[in-house]
Amino acid sequence: MKLIFIYGAPAVGKLTVSNEIARRTDFKVFHNHLSIDCIEPVFEFGTKSFWKLVHLIRLETIKEAARANQNLIYTFCYAKDEDDAHVAKITKLVETNGGEVCFVLLVCEKDELEKRVLEESRRKFGKVDNLKILREILEKYDLFSPVPERESLIIDNTTLSPEATARKIIEHYRLGKIIG
């Protein structure tokens, strides 16, 4: 099992690129908003109970995918230092179950992030969709540093299409038979 762990700032294209990889390979997409959307109707966003269950869903889903040998793409908005424990848990779950974690950091210029964050497609998943919140997040967290102690493929997709970005990831990590 391979876990493609795609991370980066809001609006960098994590889900769009993930869907393109899935379209071309046998990988399934488990994006970070699936767990959020599941819990938010029950517990208010940001509460202790909310985050407890979101993390539990993420960890258990990835662990079961590793056990079942299901190739998976996981998207995450990694904040340096803040999320190191989560990354370590994910990595341990996958590797303990015989899998491999392949990290991909997507980055793009701030002006482009500000254009992308306003796209209509972001509202469907309740993602950050306004400049004020994006700017607050970018100021508060370091979302552009690679995960420590692990190699990450770093791709600046400011001017790359999702298809070209996906192709780079597929080729770099040799993700097997390309379907499309």
C-alpha positions as CSV (number, residue, x, y, z in Angstrom):
1,M,0.0,0.0,0.0
2,K,1.2,3.5,-0.8
3,L,-0.2,6.6,0.9
4,I,0.3,9.7,-1.1
5,F,0.3,12.4,1.5
6,I,-0.4,15.7,-0.3
7,Y,-0.2,18.8,1.8
8,G,0.0,22.6,1.4
9,A,-1.9,25.8,2.0
10,P,-5.6,26.2,1.5
11,A,-6.4,26.6,-2.2
12,V,-3.1,25.3,-3.5
13,G,-4.9,22.5,-5.3
14,K,-4.6,19.4,-3.1
15,L,-8.0,18.0,-3.8
16,T,-8.0,18.9,-7.5
17,V,-4.6,17.2,-8.0
18,S,-5.6,14.2,-5.9
19,N,-8.7,13.7,-8.0
20,E,-6.5,13.8,-11.1
21,I,-4.1,11.2,-9.7
22,A,-7.1,9.0,-8.8
23,R,-8.5,9.3,-12.3
24,R,-5.2,8.0,-13.7
25,T,-4.4,5.3,-11.2
26,D,-5.9,2.8,-8.8
27,F,-5.6,5.3,-5.9
28,K,-8.6,6.4,-3.8
29,V,-8.9,9.9,-2.4
30,F,-9.5,10.6,1.3
31,H,-9.4,14.4,1.5
32,N,-9.3,16.1,4.9
33,H,-12.8,17.7,4.6
34,L,-14.5,14.2,4.5
35,S,-13.8,13.8,8.2
36,I,-14.7,17.4,9.0
37,D,-18.0,17.2,7.1
38,C,-18.9,14.0,8.9
39,I,-18.5,15.5,12.4
40,E,-19.5,19.1,11.9
41,P,-23.3,18.5,12.0
42,V,-22.8,16.9,15.4
43,F,-20.1,18.9,17.1
44,E,-19.2,22.6,16.6
45,F,-16.1,23.1,14.5
46,G,-13.0,23.5,16.6
47,T,-14.3,22.1,19.9
48,K,-12.4,19.3,21.7
49,S,-15.0,16.7,20.8
50,F,-15.0,17.8,17.2
51,W,-11.2,17.4,16.8
52,K,-11.1,14.2,18.8
53,L,-13.5,12.5,16.3
54,V,-12.0,14.1,13.2
55,H,-8.6,12.7,14.1
56,L,-10.0,9.3,15.0
57,I,-11.8,9.0,11.6
58,R,-8.6,10.0,9.8
59,L,-6.4,7.7,11.7
60,E,-8.7,4.7,11.5
61,T,-9.5,5.2,7.8
62,I,-5.8,5.3,6.9
63,K,-4.9,2.4,9.2
64,E,-7.6,0.2,7.6
65,A,-6.5,1.2,4.1
66,A,-3.0,0.1,5.0
67,R,-4.3,-3.2,6.4
68,A,-6.4,-3.8,3.3
69,N,-3.6,-2.8,1.0
70,Q,-5.7,0.0,-0.6
71,N,-3.6,2.7,-2.2
72,L,-4.7,6.0,-0.9
73,I,-4.2,9.8,-1.4
74,Y,-4.6,11.8,1.8
75,T,-4.8,15.6,1.7
76,F,-3.9,17.7,4.6
77,C,-3.2,21.4,5.5
78,Y,0.1,20.8,7.3
79,A,1.3,23.5,9.7
80,K,5.0,23.2,10.7
81,D,5.4,22.2,14.3
82,E,1.6,22.3,15.0
83,D,0.9,19.0,13.0
84,D,4.1,17.0,13.5
85,A,2.5,14.6,15.9
86,H,-0.4,13.9,13.4
87,V,2.1,13.3,10.6
88,A,4.1,10.9,12.8
89,K,0.9,9.0,13.7
90,I,-0.2,8.6,10.1
91,T,3.3,7.5,9.0
92,K,3.6,5.0,11.8
93,L,0.1,3.5,11.1
94,V,1.0,3.1,7.4
95,E,4.5,1.7,7.9
96,T,3.5,-0.6,10.8
97,N,1.0,-2.2,8.4
98,G,3.6,-2.6,5.6
99,G,2.8,0.5,3.6
100,E,4.9,3.4,2.3
101,V,4.2,7.1,2.8
102,C,5.0,9.4,-0.1
103,F,5.0,13.1,0.8
104,V,4.1,15.8,-1.7
105,L,4.2,19.5,-0.8
106,L,2.2,21.7,-3.2
107,V,3.1,25.4,-3.1
108,C,2.1,28.4,-5.2
109,E,2.5,32.1,-5.2
110,K,0.3,34.0,-2.7
111,D,-1.4,36.0,-5.5
112,E,-2.5,32.8,-7.1
113,L,-3.7,31.3,-3.8
114,E,-5.8,34.5,-3.4
115,K,-7.4,33.9,-6.8
116,R,-8.0,30.2,-6.2
117,V,-9.6,30.6,-2.8
118,L,-12.5,32.5,-4.4
119,E,-13.4,29.7,-6.8
120,E,-16.9,28.4,-6.5
121,S,-15.8,24.8,-6.3
122,R,-14.4,25.4,-2.8
123,R,-17.8,26.2,-1.3
124,K,-19.1,22.6,-2.0
125,F,-16.8,21.2,0.7
126,G,-17.0,24.1,3.2
127,K,-13.4,25.1,2.5
128,V,-11.8,28.4,3.2
129,D,-13.3,30.6,0.6
130,N,-12.5,34.2,1.4
131,L,-9.4,36.3,1.5
132,K,-9.7,37.5,5.1
133,I,-9.6,33.9,6.5
134,L,-6.9,32.8,4.0
135,R,-4.7,35.7,5.0
136,E,-5.2,35.0,8.7
137,I,-4.3,31.4,8.3
138,L,-1.2,32.2,6.2
139,E,-0.1,34.8,8.8
140,K,-0.6,32.5,11.8
141,Y,0.8,29.2,10.4
142,D,3.9,28.1,8.4
143,L,2.2,26.2,5.6
144,F,5.1,26.2,3.2
145,S,7.7,24.2,5.0
146,P,8.2,20.5,4.2
147,V,7.4,17.8,6.8
148,P,10.6,17.3,8.9
149,E,12.7,14.2,8.8
150,R,11.0,12.9,5.6
151,E,11.7,13.5,2.0
152,S,8.9,15.5,0.2
153,L,8.4,16.0,-3.5
154,I,7.9,19.8,-3.6
155,I,6.0,21.1,-6.6
156,D,5.3,24.8,-7.3
157,N,2.0,24.6,-9.2
158,T,1.5,28.3,-9.7
159,T,1.5,27.9,-13.4
160,L,1.1,24.1,-13.7
161,S,-2.2,22.5,-14.6
162,P,-3.6,19.9,-12.2
163,E,-3.0,17.3,-14.9
164,A,0.7,18.3,-15.2
165,T,1.1,18.3,-11.4
166,A,-0.5,14.9,-11.1
167,R,1.7,13.5,-13.9
168,K,4.8,14.7,-12.0
169,I,3.7,13.0,-8.8
170,I,2.7,9.8,-10.7
171,E,6.1,9.6,-12.4
172,H,8.2,10.6,-9.3
173,Y,6.6,8.0,-7.1
174,R,6.1,5.4,-9.8
175,L,2.4,4.9,-9.0
176,G,1.9,2.0,-11.3
177,K,-0.3,1.6,-14.3
178,I,-1.7,4.9,-15.5
179,I,-5.3,4.4,-16.4
180,G,-6.1,7.7,-18.2
